[in-house]
Amino acid sequence: MTFQPSLANAHVDLRPLVTEDWEGLYAVASDPLIWEQHPAHDRWQEPVFRAFFDAALASGGALVARDPRTGAIIGSSRFDRDCVQSGEIQIGRTFLARSHWGTPVNPSMKALMIAHALRSFERVIFLIGEHNIRSRRAVEKICAVLTPRTDTTIMAGTPVVHVIYAIDAPGFTAGPIAHLA
């Protein structure tokens, strides 16, 4: 599988994250309200986001999201191999500009990435902070299923429990976003 593909539909354009995306992506990420329910609630701060950005570049799986009408950077996501079991790939670390919340952009990003991943993997997993209700509801809306697995990570200096959701090809195909891929 190509971990940094270029993927697009009418709602979003995804391409590999590059160093030159710093300014545009930080302009989006510097909004504290994006992170208020996120375990890394301080990610809007430049030094914290710089570490996140550098890790994204180093991951080899980070994608930047752009508005296909304007070309403006509106967020990012990435493929990861952390916390996965055999046959799995993780999609995570997704965030979007608030101007695109409640639009087809997030479901479109997920549809494009899931469809791409399921060509090579049996399941896609999502690690979500146990108390991040906004993100949990978002993956539930695309028919991802809560698993009994959890993962604990230190974020903003505090141990944070992440719940793990999964979606496989039958679940994706039967779900509400497959047509966006």
C-alpha positions, 0 to 999 in steps of 0.5 A: 500500500502507498501510505501517502497517496493522492486522493480526491473527490468533489469535497476534499483533495488529499495529498502527501504532507510536505515541509512547506505545508507548515504555515497553512496547516498551523493556521488551521491548527492554531484554533483552540476550539478544534482541540477542546475535546481532544486529549491533546487539548494544547495542540493549538500552541505552536511548540506543541503543534510543531512536534505534532507536525514534525512527527507527521512528516516523519511518519511517512503516512501523513496527508494534508487536506485541501479544499478542491475549490480554493486549494486552501489547506483545511486539515490533515490525517494520516495512516499509522501502523501504531497499535495495529494487529495483523491485517490492520492499518490505523487512520488517525490524527485527523483534524479539520478547520471549523469552517468545514465541520458539519460538511461532507469533508470529514466523511469524504476524507475517511471514505477515500482513506478507508477505501484506499486502505482496504485494498491492502488491509482487512480492517482499518482502526481508529484510536480515539480519546475515551472522552472525545465524544465528537470524534467517537460519534463521527466514526460511529456515523461511518459504521466503525464498531467499538472494539474491546481494545484500548490503548493508553498514551501520555498526552499533554502530560496526562495518561489518556485512554483511547478506545479503538474502533474498527471497520472492515470491507463489508461494514464500509461497503454497507455503510453511508460513506462508501459512495464518497470514495 
